[in-house]
Amino acid sequence: MKSLEIEVFSCRSDNYGVLVHDPETGLTVSIDAPEEKPIVDAAERRGWSISHIFTTHHHTDHVEANLALKARFGLEIIGPINEAVAIPGLDRSVEDGDELMFGEHPVRVIETPGHTAGHICFHFSEDKLLFAADTLFALGCGRLFERPAADMWHSLQKLAVLPDETAIYFGHEYTLSNVRFALTIDPDNEVLQRRAAQIEEMRAEGRFTIPTMMGLEKETNPFLRAKDPLIRRNLIMEGKTNEEVFAEIRKRKDNF
């Protein structure tokens, strides 16, 4: 089986657009649809015709181009059952644990409420790819608009059990702000310090920070590390629950 091909590009002010292409079947999926023109331009640049949109959640900056792309390509839109009424053009709703087939590539649906009530991620299990949208970022996680911190913490734990070599594609370029914040609560983490220097250089040169790797996130992303004793000590929260520590980290990032 041939490897999937992935095209990443900028949309809107800070969204990432992602196309995933199966060279064996010719299928191409757009992960969300933040903006029509950059998505169409990317497809034309690669000579691909988009067959699907995998929608992660209902926010406008992830679904704005759904109907335009559907009219252009006649594609199928698949998205979360718990946000079905808010997904423009939705053809098929899916829920936690469902498995799709993208050509011969299995795709597992992981429900990750927190940023929104019905947010889902798409895990290409055999390809070790996770499309996490606004649940898990490089060194960050999504703001909590529709569910409490405890729900997001448990959602992130569902992702953290994936293999370390899983490549994570996320929805926005927030990495520089995220790493600067991470250093405020985990300043002695040498892996994080080295990563911060790399990210500063990458962004200064205009390079993307996508994808990241699950193993690296588990070492450096404070939102995955509420159990870490050093972070707990720095926050003066040694006796608190993981959910309480996570909530404090999220609150601090909101005000960073």
N, C-alpha and C positions, 0 to 999 in steps of 0.2 A: 504494500500500500504506500503510495506516494505521500510525502509530507504536505501538510497544508501550507499555503502561502498567505502571508499576512501583510497588509498595507495599512500603515498608521499615518495620520495627517491631522492638521489642525482644523477645528471648526469653531465658529463663533469667536468669543474672546479668549476662552481658555479650555474649551472642550477638546477631547480627542475623538476623531472619527476612526473607526477600525473596520476594514473589510477582511473577511476570511474566505479564501478560495480553495476549493478542492479541485486539483488539476485532473483528477481521474474522471469526475462526473461533470465538471464545468460549473457546479453550483458555487454561488457566492453569497455570503450572508453579511449584511451590515449590522454591526453590534450597535443597537440604538440608531437613531436618525436625527442628529442634532441640527443639521443644516443641509439643504438640498444641493447647492452648487458644489461645495467641496467633495461631497460624496460622489456625485455624478462625475466630477472631474477625475477623481481617483479611479473610479471604475473604468472610465474611458482611457486613462493613462495606462492601465494594465490590460485593457482589452477584455474586461469582464462584464457580464450581464448579471445584475443583482437578482437573486432568486428568493431571498428571504430577508426579513428584518427580525432579529431577536431583540425584543424590547425588555429592558430590565425594570423600568418603573415609569410612572406617568408624568414626571416633570417635563415642562415644555421644552427645555433644552435637550431632551432626549427623545422626544416624539414629534417635534415640529415638522419634520420632513416626511413623516409616515405616508400621508395621503398623496403628496406629490410624487414620491418614489414609487408608490403602488400604481399610480396612474401611468407613470413612465415605463415601468418594467413588468407590471402585472404580477408582482411578487406576493409572497405569503408573509403575513405578520403574525408572529408568535409572541405572547407576553403573559404576564402574571394574572392568574385567575382572580386574585384578590384586588386587582386594580382594573379589571376588564372593562368596566364602564367608562374608564378615563383614558383608554388607549385608543387613539384614532385608527380606524381601519383594521382593528384586530380580527384575525381569522380563526386563531386557535389559542385557547387559554391553557396554561400549564401550572402545575403546583409542585410543591416540594417533593422530591423523589422521582418525578417523572423522568423518563429517558426518551430522548429524541434520537433520530439517526440523521446525520448530515453526510450524505453519501454512505460510506462505510465507517464513518467516525461517530461513535456514541457520544451523546451530549447529555449530561445529567443536570437537572434543574435543582438548585439549592435556594430555598427561600431564606431571605436574610432581612427580616423586618428591622427597622431602626430609622434609617434616613426617610423612608416612607413605610406605610403599613404593609405593603405587599411586595416590596422590592425582591427581585430574584437575581441570582447569578447563574451563569452558564459555564459548566465545567466539562471541557473536552477531555475526558478521563484518560484515554489511551494516548492522547497527544500532549498531556500534561500542560494544558492551557486553562486558565480561569479568566473569565470576563466578568469583572467585579463591579464595574460601573461606579456607583457612588456609595458602595458599602465599604470597600477596602481600597485605600490609595497607597502609593508609596509613602511610608512613614506617617500615614494618617488614616482617618475614617470619615464617613459622611456626617454632616450635622444631623442632629436629631430633631426632625420636623414633625413626625407623626407617631413615634413610639418612644418610650422611655429608655434611659441608658441601659437598664438591665436587659432589655430585649436586644439592643445592639451588641452588648457584650456577648450574649449567647449566640447571636448570629456570627460574630467574628470567630468564636470558638469552633463553629461548624466549618469555617474555612481553614482555620489554623491546623486542622488535622490532615489537610492535604499534603502530599509529599513535598519535601523541601525544594525539589527541582521543578515545581510547578511555576510556570511563567504567568504573572498576573498583569492583565491589561485593565487599566482603570479609566475613569471617565473624564478627569480633569488634570491639568498641569498645575498642581498645588505643591509640588515637592519641595521647592526652595523654602517656602513658608513653613512647611511641615518639619523639615529638618532643623531649621532654626528654633522652632518651638521645642522639638524633641530634646535638644541640647539643654534647655532650661530645666528639665526635670530629670535628665539622665546624663549629666555633664561628664561623668567619669568613664563612660562606655567608649572604649577605644575603637571598636568597630564602627560605632556611630560617628565618632570624630573623623575617622578616615572617609567614611561615606559622605559626611558633610562637605569635606574639602572637594571630593569628586563632583558632588552636585553643584556646588558653587561654580566650579570650572565649567561644567556642562551647560548650565543656564547662562553663564556669561558668554558662551560661544553660540547660544541659541539652539543647543541640542536637546532633543526630547529625553525625558527620564523614564519613559515607558519602553518595555515592560520592566517590572521588578520581579524578584524571585521570592517565593514563600520562605525559604530558609533565611534569607537576608532580612526579611520583614520580622521574622520571629526573633532575630537578634537585635533589631534596631527600632522597630515601630512601637512606640510607647502604648499605643492602643491595644496591642496584642499582649502587653507585658504587665498587666495590672497585678499579677502574682509576684513580680520580681521584687526581692527584698530591698534592693538598693533604691529602686523607684519609690517603694513604700516608705523607706526611711527619709528620702528626700522630700516627700510630701507630708511627712509626719502622720502616716496613716497605717502604722504597722499592725494595729489590731482590727482593721476594717475588712469588710468583705471585698471580694474581687469586683463586684458590681459597684460598690461605693467608691473604690479607688478609680475604676474606669470612669465613673460619673464625674469625679473631680478632675481627671485629666481632660475629659471632653469640655467641661466648664472652663478650664484654664485656656484651652485652645480657642474656644469661642471668644474669649476676651484678649487673646494674644495680639 
